[in-house]
Structures are given as C-alpha cells and as structure tokens.
C-alpha cells in the first residue's frame, strides 16, 4: 500500500470514529476515560496539536469545535451529565 492510500484510509477511519462519537451522545467522556484511557477531549486535543505542529493556528476551543461539531459548551449542555460517584471512583483508580 502506498503512503497516500494509507493516509486516506487513516483519515477515513478517524472521520468515522468522530462521526460515531457524535451520534453516541449517551457515551460519557468519563466512561471512555475509564474504559479506554482517552475521550473526545483527548481526540480534539490531538487534532489541535497536529494542526499546531503543521503551523496551523488552532486554539483548544477551535479543536474541540472541529471534533464535537459544535462549541464544546453547547455539547456539554446538551449531552454531558454529572459524573456519578462510581464513575469518579473508577477514574481515580485508573488514573490516580
């Protein structure tokens, strides 16, 4: 496989993951962190960092909006619930 094809496939897989997570608003970021060690915020930060490394000015909020498909505050108000004590305990155990 040539490098361009590999790059296109990786980009397509990333977009599919992004779009899947946009539709699965029932999956909370803390659950993703507890199970996988990363969440939507991590993905948006990696996107921002990749842009910045290539000389493209992008703020944290711009990276989040690019990933979430809307301003983060709007997504949080629509879809994010407060973490339960069990979720917080699992996070502390796995990331403490």
Secondary structure, DSSP 8 states (H G I E B T S, - for coil): --HHHHHHHHHHHHHHHHHHHHH-TTS-HHHHHHHHS--HHHHHHHHHHHHHHTT----HHHHHHHHHSS-HHHHHHHH-----HHHHHHHHHHH-
